[in-house]
Amino acid sequence: MTTASDDNPRQGDVLGIEYESLEVPIEYSSTHTSTGIEYESIDDINEPFDPERIDVITRTPTVDLLLSRIRDDMIDLAPDFQRAAGIWNQDNQSKLIESLLLRIPLPTFYAAEDRKGVWVIVDGIQRLTTIARFIDPESIGLKPLALQNLTYLHQYNGYRYKDLPGRLRIRLRETELVLHLIRPGTPEAVKFNIFTRINTGGLPLSRQELRHALIPGPARILLRELAESNAFLRATAESIKSERMDDREMVLRFIAFHLLDDIATYDQRDFDRFLRSMMSSINSLGDKAIKSLRSEFQKSMDASWILFGAYAFRKRSRRSELRRLPINKALFEAVAVNLAKRPEEKIVSLIQRKDRLQEKFIKLLLHDTQFEGAISVSTGDPARVRTRFAAIDKLFREVESA
């Protein structure tokens, strides 16, 4: 996390967005470019657990065994789980294969085993995908990898797997890799805690990356679909980079709170556990419920754009109304869910009084310290969740009835 200040001004690099040079914390990607999201403070909950229930084993499977598991759908590579876009280009993939050919050990792989025996790869997805793409591309539905720009084995530039000498093909397939496997029965919270301690290329996995990797199912597809929808992209001014799945987490938070019967009774002490639980719940929703979610989400995004334009889901600066701050996740969920829960006639009423709404909204942001705290610090705290949702609902009601 980095802070934008007068001494260290930073500007958004998407669509020419500029962020006010204030003490506003901003999330940054692995390449230190703005994600378009304001850094969020969420208190971690460390509940006690029985260490005897932790079951982690170390295995040294061969490449051949791992490929066999992939072909039999016994390894979940979460194919759209892409981190640090641009790092795994064809040159880097070629060098990884070259490392195997030179018998240079690869970093350790980490996975979790579900109750059906499927290994969910959390750390090592792109390495294993590269290996599969070179040796057995059909197993993952990718085009074969042709080696290029090798550092030492220049004679194999342009080679595919089938072009290599037999002894080298055998060397690749018989290579043993080190894999730490978390077995079924290990408490879910502990499983997530273990993976948050793992660094991938020096960059810890984000919470949503972990949810995506460890909670397979239809939820993955829905979150991606809504995050890539035109309505969401327009409402957020296409300013959110998807590299670390911040956009999908925002969609998840919308769905999670939208599915609650009464947010006023929300009392979940562990916000991360709440989101994990709700992501699992999405997997069990029927087609009718999914269709309704899509519709409500689009309605909310369209209304947000009409009402707030390029400033939707962003705080306002006391210094200037001309420059935009990054998107605030807590503000996003409070505004988006409150709009989604409103009937069409109420939204029409808000649109007709848009100027009045914006005036009162800015006043709320700049002068209500309790609301400011609810969208800035310990945002997962139940009291702060209830505070921000209630404040936005009250704001909308006042404007509707004006």
QUICOR-V11293 format. One record per residue. RES is the residue in one letter. PSI is psi in whole degrees, -180 to 180 (* if undefined). Layout:
<<RES & PSI> <RES & PSI>>
//
This chain:
<<M & 136> <T & 150> <T & 132> <A & 125> <S & 176> <D & -30> <D & -18> <N & 65> <P & 141> <R & 146> <Q & 146> <G & 148> <D & 21> <V & 124> <L & 28> <G & 19> <I & 136> <E & 138> <Y & 137> <E & 137> <S & 73> <L & 178> <E & 70> <V & 116> <P & 135> <I & 141> <E & 140> <Y & 152> <S & -178> <S & -23> <T & 14> <H & 38> <T & 150> <S & 137> <T & -10> <G & 11> <I & 138> <E & 135> <Y & 138> <E & 135> <S & 113> <I & 124> <D & 134> <D & 143> <I & 119> <N & 89> <E & 144> <P & 149> <F & 162> <D & 111> <P & -21> <E & -17> <R & -4> <I & 123> <D & 94> <V & 127> <I & 158> <T & 129> <R & 159> <T & 66> <P & 151> <T & 161> <V & -40> <D & -42> <L & -43> <L & -40> <L & -37> <S & -41> <R & -39> <I & -44> <R & -33> <D & 14> <D & 33> <M & 8> <I & 129> <D & 110> <L & 1> <A & 70> <P & -24> <D & 16> <F & 86> <Q & 120> <R & 151> <A & 62> <A & 134> <G & -20> <I & -42> <W & 64> <N & -177> <Q & -32> <D & -47> <N & -38> <Q & -41> <S & -40> <K & -31> <L & -43> <I & -38> <E & -39> <S & -42> <L & -41> <L & -31> <L & 3> <R & 32> <I & 122> <P & 141> <L & 158> <P & 159> <T & 144> <F & 149> <Y & 138> <A & 161> <A & 138> <E & 127> <D & -179> <R & -11> <K & 2> <G & 4> <V & 135> <W & 120> <V & 109> <I & 124> <V & -46> <D & 113> <G & 10> <I & -49> <Q & -32> <R & -47> <L & -36> <T & -41> <T & -45> <I & -45> <A & -38> <R & -34> <F & -45> <I & -42> <D & 67> <P & -29> <E & -27> <S & -22> <I & 8> <G & 33> <L & 161> <K & 147> <P & 146> <L & 127> <A & 128> <L & 144> <Q & 152> <N & 42> <L & 147> <T & -40> <Y & -41> <L & 59> <H & -31> <Q & -14> <Y & 7> <N & 133> <G & -9> <Y & 143> <R & 176> <Y & -45> <K & -18> <D & -16> <L & 154> <P & 152> <G & -40> <R & -33> <L & -33> <R & -42> <I & -40> <R & -43> <L & -47> <R & -27> <E & 1> <T & 133> <E & 135> <L & 149> <V & 126> <L & 124> <H & 125> <L & 120> <I & 120> <R & 159> <P & 148> <G & -24> <T & 128> <P & 141> <E & -45> <A & -38> <V & -41> <K & -46> <F & -37> <N & -41> <I & -45> <F & -25> <T & -17> <R & -6> <I & 135> <N & 134> <T & 108> <G & 29> <G & -2> <L & 116> <P & 149> <L & 139> <S & 164> <R & -40> <Q & -33> <E & -39> <L & -45> <R & -43> <H & -42> <A & -38> <L & -7> <I & 80> <P & 164> <G & -174> <P & -24> <A & -38> <R & -46> <I & -44> <L & -44> <L & -42> <R & -44> <E & -48> <L & -35> <A & -26> <E & 3> <S & 151> <N & -37> <A & -45> <F & -44> <L & -39> <R & -45> <A & -30> <T & 9> <A & 28> <E & 33> <S & -1> <I & 121> <K & 139> <S & 2> <E & -42> <R & 18> <M & 27> <D & -38> <D & -40> <R & -34> <E & -39> <M & -43> <V & -43> <L & -43> <R & -38> <F & -50> <I & -43> <A & -49> <F & -30> <H & -32> <L & -14> <L & 138> <D & -40> <D & 106> <I & -24> <A & -19> <T & 6> <Y & 127> <D & 25> <Q & 119> <R & -28> <D & 101> <F & -38> <D & -42> <R & -39> <F & -46> <L & -38> <R & -45> <S & -42> <M & -33> <M & -39> <S & -36> <S & -35> <I & -36> <N & -21> <S & 4> <L & 147> <G & 173> <D & -39> <K & -43> <A & -39> <I & -43> <K & -41> <S & -41> <L & -44> <R & -45> <S & -46> <E & -37> <F & -46> <Q & -42> <K & -44> <S & -44> <M & -42> <D & -43> <A & -40> <S & -42> <W & -44> <I & -40> <L & -40> <F & -10> <G & -136> <A & -9> <Y & 11> <A & 134> <F & 23> <R & 146> <K & 169> <R & 150> <S & 144> <R & -20> <R & -39> <S & 145> <E & 2> <L & -17> <R & 142> <R & 139> <L & 164> <P & 165> <I & 139> <N & 120> <K & -42> <A & -38> <L & -38> <F & -50> <E & -37> <A & -43> <V & -48> <A & -44> <V & -40> <N & -36> <L & -41> <A & -32> <K & -6> <R & 141> <P & 162> <E & -41> <E & -31> <K & -39> <I & -40> <V & -41> <S & -41> <L & -42> <I & -40> <Q & -25> <R & 33> <K & -44> <D & -43> <R & -40> <L & -47> <Q & -38> <E & -48> <K & -33> <F & -44> <I & -39> <K & -41> <L & -45> <L & -39> <L & -21> <H & -9> <D & 99> <T & -32> <Q & -42> <F & -42> <E & -42> <G & -35> <A & -19> <I & 9> <S & -38> <V & 136> <S & 51> <T & -14> <G & -8> <D & 131> <P & -42> <A & -38> <R & -35> <V & -49> <R & -37> <T & -48> <R & -37> <F & -41> <A & -38> <A & -42> <I & -39> <D & -43> <K & -42> <L & -48> <F & -42> <R & -42> <E & -41> <V & -40> <E & -38> <S & 2> <A & *>>
//
